[in-house]
Amino acid sequence: MRTITYQQNSYASLLLPSFDEPKWVLGQQNHDVLPELDEFEFPDRLAIVGTLKSYWIHSNATGLYIDDSDVHFIASSLYEDQRALSRIEWISDWLEKPGGGLEPLPNPLIWGMDFNIQQENITAHYRVPQGKQCGFWKETGSLVEPVWPWGGVYYPGCALSEIRSQYFSLMSKGVHNNDGIQQANTKITWLSSVNPQSQKLCGMTDAEMDVSLNPISFLNHIQFGSITYFLPHVLDSIGYQSADVLDYDALNGRVKLLFLRRNYGNYSA
């Protein structure tokens, strides 16, 4: 049996969808004679072990709630001592052999997921009702409160499904008197998901809103990835689709993914 090696295609990035679909080259790169397909055995399933890598953002952005009453609201830090997740990646380290044992991957595959964060100060402006007239939010032009993406949430020991976008809105908090002047802090109200029928993200393009409104978790993200085995100088290839998480060591961020054989046929670059 010929030795099997793995290498990520250099041109694959030109063909990738948004979730960083990786492509592997299977076999030696330099051949005097084209390899015979019968010399290779493609398994029906692959188990790949990878590690989560988190990227954090530290921002001094503040949020301010304003209305047209006489209350003076104090801006609040959007992140305070919390660290917002700007990106998280699953980086493959090992391929489990069918007979047991692990084979290192010198060119790891990477699935990455980005989260929208706030780098600039933001304001939520609410018009207080007057008489029979309803109040409204300036940002949405209606009673629908404005919502902003805060970033991603991740901490050691959390479930994969918890690694997802988080959102917030700005509200008033606890009016009090200070030297005869009414004062109140701006309150951050957290939303774990956003219903596009009743909420609106502010300060973003329509395309960015479409991405942010999707409450997909990192678990779902990596379960919809796929890889393809290529043989150099041969048009045939075999694809694999990620199907399940076999194991998750939350404290160490180790994730084992199951890939099932998807198809076999000709491939044209």
N, C-alpha and C positions, 0 to 999 in steps of 0.2 A: 504494500500500500504506500502510495506517495505521501510524503510529509505535507501537511496542510498548514499554511500560514495565513495571517489576516492582515489586511492593510486597508485603510480608508481611502476611497477614491478622491483624488485631488480635484476633479471636476464636478463632484457630486453637489457642491454648494450651489452651483448654478441651476440645479434642478430640484432643489429641496422645497417642500412646503413650509409653512410657518413654524411647525413644531420640530424643525431640525431633523428630518428623516435622514439617518445615516445610511451609507452604502459601503459594503465591504468587497474587497477583491480577495478571491479565494485561490490559493496556489502560488507557485513561484512566478516571479516577474519576467525572468529571462529564460526563454526556451529555444533550443536549437530546433526542436521538433515540437509541433503543437501537441498539447496533452490530450490523452484519450479520456473521454468522459467516464468510461468504465473503470478508470483507475481511482475515481473518487466516489465516496459514499456520502450522500447527503442525509442526515438524520431527519426524522419526522418532527422532532422537537429540540429546542435549544434552551438551556437555562444559563442566564448571564447574571453575574453578581456585580453590582455597582455601588458607588458611594454618593451620597447627597452632598453637594457643596452649595453653601448659601452665600449670597452677596447682600450686604446690608448698606443702607443709606442713612446718613446723619444729616438732617436738615433743620435749619432754624426757622422754617416757615411758620407763620402764625395764622390763626383764623379769627375773624372778627364778625360779630353779629351786630347789626345796626337796624334800629327802627326809627320811626318818625315821632316817637314820644320824647319825653324829657329825660329818659334814662340814659346814663353814660355807661356803655359796655366796655369791658376791659378785654383786650385781645388775649387769646389763649394759644399756647404752643401746641402745634398739631402733633408733635412727636414726643415732646418732653424727654423723659428718660427712656422711652421705648425705642426700640430699633425696628425700623420698617424693612421688610424684605423687598429688595428691588429685583432680585433674580434668584432662581434656584435651579440647580442642574443635577441630573443623574449621570454620573461618569462611570462607564463600565470598567471593571478591573480584571475580571476573570470569566472564563467560559468553562462551565462544568462539562467534563467528558462523560459520554454515555456510560462508560464502565466505572466511573468514579474518578475523583481527583479534579484538580483545577488546572487550567491552562491560562497563563497570563496573556493579556491583550496589549501588545506594545503600542498600538495606536487606538486608544479608547474611543468608544462611541459616546456621544453626548446628547442628551435631551435637555433642552433649556426652556424655562418658562419665565417671562418677564412680568413685572407688576408695575402699574402706574403709581407714581408717588408725587407729592407736592413739593416743589422747589421754591415757589413764590408765595407770598402772603395772599390770602383769599378773604373775601367778604361775602356775607349773606345778608341781603337787605330786605327787611320785611316791612310792609306798609300796614300800620295798625288800622283796624276797621273804624270808620267814622259814621255814626248813626246807623242807618240800614245798609250802608255800603260794606261789602265784604273786604276783608284784608287780602293781600296777595304778596307773593314773593317777586321781587324785581327780576331775579335771574330767570324765573320760569314764566312770569306773567300770569300766574294763577295761584290757586291754593296749594298746588303741588310743591313741596319743599325741594330746594336744590340739594343734590347729593354729589360728593366728590370721592374719587378713589383715593385710598390712603396708602395702599401698597399691599404686600403679602404678609401673611402670618405664619411663623414657623418657630418652634422651640424644641429642644431635645426631649424626646419621649412622646411627642405628639403623634397622632395618627396621620397617615398619608392624606386622608380625606380632609384633614384640617388645614393643609397647606394650600391656601386659596386666597383670592383677593378679599380685601376688607374695605368697607365704605363708611362714610360718615356724613352727617349734616351738622350745621351750626345752629344753636338755639340760645335763648336767654337762660340765665341761671341765677336764681336767688337774689332778688333786688334787696338792697340794704341802704341805709343812710350813712353818709360819711360827711360830717361837717355841714349837714343840712342838704347835701346833694345826693340824689338817688344814684346808686351805682350798682352794677351787676356784672358778673363775669360772663364771658362767652362759654357756652357748654358744647362739648362735642358729643353728639349722639351717634352710637355705632350701629351699623347695619351689616349683618353677616352676608346678605345677598341683596340684590336689587331687582325689583319687578319693573321691567321697562314700560308697563302699562300705567304705572302710578308714580314713577320717579324719573328724575332727569339728572344726568351728569353734566356739570357745568365746566366751562373752560376747555372743552375738548372738541375735536372734529367729529363728524358723524362716524367716520371709520374707527376712530379711537373709542367712541362710545359703544359701537357694536362689539368690539373686543372686550371692553370692560364690563359690559352688561352680562356677559356670559359667566355664570358663577362656577365655571369648571375648576375642579381641584387638580392638584398635581398628580394624584392617583389616576384620575381619568385621562390626564394628559399623556402619561407614559404608557398607559394601556392601549392607546390608539396609535402607537408608533410601529414602524415596520423596518426591516432590514432586507437586503438582497445579497445573496452570494453570487459573485461574478468569477468566472474563470478567465484568466488573461488570454487574449487572442481567440477566444471562443465566444460565440454569440449566445450560448445557452446559459441560463442562470436560474436560481431557485430563490423564491421570496419567502420570508417568514413574517408573521404578524404577531405582535405582542398580545398575549391572551389573558395573563393573570399575574398576580404578585404571589410568588411561592413563599417568600419569607421577607420579613421586615424587622430589622434590629433598629428600633426607633432611637435608642440612646446613642448608637454609633452611626446612625444614618446609613445603614447597609440595606440595600434592596435587591432581592433576587427576582428577576423577571423571567416568565415563561414565554417563549416564542414558538408558535406552531407553523409547520410547513404550509405555505399558502398556495403555491402554484409551481408548475414546472413548464417551461416553454422557451421559445426564442425571445431574445432580447435585442433590441436595436438601440444603439446609443444615439 
